[in-house]
Amino acid sequence: MTTWPRLHPDSAPGHIAAVVLILCTVAGCATLPNAKTDMAAPHPQEVEFEGARGPVSAARSDAIIARLQGKGGDSDLLEKHLAYEQALNAGTPLVLGNALSLLQNGPATYQAMFAAIRAARDHINLETYIFAEDEIGKQFADLLLERQAAGVQVNVIYDSVGSLLTSKAFFDRLRAGGIRVLEFNPVNPLAGNENAWRLNNRDHRKLLLVDGRIAFVGGINISDTYSSSPPRHRNNTQRSSDEHYTTGWRDTHIRIEGPVVADFQRLFLDTWARQKGEPLPARNYFPQLPARGDEIVRAIGSTSEDARSQIYLTLMSAITHAEQQVHLTIAYFAPDPQLRKALGDAARRGVDVELVLPSVTDSPAVFHLGRSYYTELLRAGVHIHERRGAVMHSKTASIDGVWSTIGSTNLDWRSFLHNDEINAVVLGRGFARQMETMFAADLAESDPITLEQWKQRPVLQRLKEQMARLAAYWL
């Protein structure tokens, strides 16, 4: 019999998964927003931006759109996606003047983070799902303690379930060094930060803020797990998802400078306040942020309390209005009926819908659940590929060569209903080209799944898929 080692992807350690599932079944079930009614239609000339000095005038907004349109073909696609993104009113503005660096895999991301932390002069805010007590975790802890000793205020939020295997002594050492540490929704019901004990609602965000000027957002936790990059040009030999894996992890992060960093800062401070963290020392959390580049970015955070999952709606909107291509790399793929319909409808109207999904996973339950939808999607014309030689952990999307997102959000019920998540949405062709180059590289390292091939899969595999369907909501 197959065992499910984890309730969710890069989430709870195996021995707590069953307990979480039992406890969760006694709670009420949240529901996803109705995408058809909640995705508002944009009005002409409705696109508004914010810059380094606040809201941009309508005349300047029009001039910006005109300039962006003049950079290449299919200019109306960018304007359309800008308008639909604006219409969602996601609680944070479309912000001009940002500089972005695309970071692939753990080693490059950690190197960039360490450099930013060492250069910190005022404060460091870190929010992470997993803060492991291993070599990478200790490197982060030592560096944060060093900066705290130098007068830089360090504030840390970690998830109680995600960091369950990290000892109390590890975090006590941070506290003893002057770092403010907050445990998100503690597993211990007597230590709760809120009125209700909400074990199923986790902080899945991966966010680092340095001096209120630099933000790092993406899918990479603080753990040795992410310290190895996937090898290139491996054989096409696929390995079973149930086999113990020793391959590298494929993940994506983004480094951001510019005015939009203030919106990511607000999301961190809001989490601290909602979790009733002790008052933070006074620091310059919102410095003046001049323009650092020309990228348009929106910071979107979702929480389990949201009646409307803004990340879900913005992704649904971008897919629903796609005209040319939808390219997704997703670690944990368990799409709800609305999302499956949106992907299938896009493929049927001629959009090139390509998914790069895992062939190796740390969560067999979610893996088999996602595979249970392959037949439906393949019949609709969706192209599915499984990444070989690595544990695919990225959560990215590139749509129509103008709309991109990177963050912590998977395409599953847990991300959209039960977790606090955070994503950066980027509007523009320049960054989208980088995303497409990255997607093409992942595609080259993946094996296509055809409908005829899929029909021949073993009976045991089909049984695992059906078993996973029984717990779809809780995975």
HELIX and SHEET records of a PDB file:
HELIX    1   1 GLY A   14  CYS A   24  1                                  11    
HELIX    2   2 ALA A   35  ASP A   38  1                                   4    
HELIX    3   3 ALA A   58  GLN A   69  1                                  12    
HELIX    4   4 SER A   75  ALA A   87  1                                  13    
HELIX    5   5 ASN A  105  ARG A  118  1                                  14    
HELIX    6   6 GLU A  135  ALA A  149  1                                  15    
HELIX    7   7 LYS A  168  ALA A  176  1                                   9    
HELIX    8   8 PRO A  189  ALA A  191  5                                   3    
HELIX    9   9 ASP A  224  SER A  227  5                                   4    
HELIX   10  10 VAL A  261  ARG A  274  1                                  14    
HELIX   11  11 GLN A  310  THR A  320  1                                  11    
HELIX   12  12 PRO A  337  ARG A  348  1                                  12    
HELIX   13  13 PRO A  364  ARG A  371  1                                   8    
HELIX   14  14 TYR A  374  ALA A  380  1                                   7    
HELIX   15  15 TRP A  413  TRP A  413  1                                   1    
HELIX   16  16 ARG A  414  HIS A  418  3                                   5    
HELIX   17  17 ARG A  429  ALA A  444  1                                  16    
HELIX   18  18 LEU A  451  LYS A  455  1                                   5    
HELIX   19  19 VAL A  459  ARG A  469  1                                  11    
HELIX   20  20 ALA A  472  TRP A  474  5                                   3    
SHEET    1   A 9 GLY A  54  PRO A  55  0                                        
SHEET    2   A 9 PHE A  49  GLY A  51 -1                                        
SHEET    3   A 9 LEU A  94  GLN A 104  1                                        
SHEET    4   A 9 THR A 252  GLU A 257 -1                                        
SHEET    5   A 9 ILE A 214  GLY A 218 -1                                        
SHEET    6   A 9 LEU A 207  VAL A 210 -1                                        
SHEET    7   A 9 HIS A 123  THR A 128 -1                                        
SHEET    8   A 9 GLN A 153  ASP A 159  1                                        
SHEET    9   A 9 ARG A 180  PHE A 184  1                                        
SHEET    1   B 6 GLY A  54  PRO A  55  0                                        
SHEET    2   B 6 PHE A  49  GLY A  51 -1                                        
SHEET    3   B 6 LEU A  94  GLN A 104  1                                        
SHEET    4   B 6 GLU A 295  SER A 302 -1                                        
SHEET    5   B 6 ASN A 419  LEU A 427 -1                                        
SHEET    6   B 6 ARG A 202  ASP A 203  1                                        
SHEET    1   C11 GLY A  54  PRO A  55  0                                        
SHEET    2   C11 PHE A  49  GLY A  51 -1                                        
SHEET    3   C11 LEU A  94  GLN A 104  1                                        
SHEET    4   C11 GLU A 295  SER A 302 -1                                        
SHEET    5   C11 ASN A 419  LEU A 427 -1                                        
SHEET    6   C11 TRP A 403  GLY A 407 -1                                        
SHEET    7   C11 LYS A 395  ILE A 399 -1                                        
SHEET    8   C11 GLN A 325  ILE A 330 -1                                        
SHEET    9   C11 ASP A 352  PRO A 358  1                                        
SHEET   10   C11 HIS A 383  ARG A 387  1                                        
SHEET   11   C11 SER A 446  ILE A 449 -1                                        
SHEET    1   D 2 GLY A 248  ARG A 250  0                                        
SHEET    2   D 2 ALA A 390  MET A 392  1                                        
END                                                                             
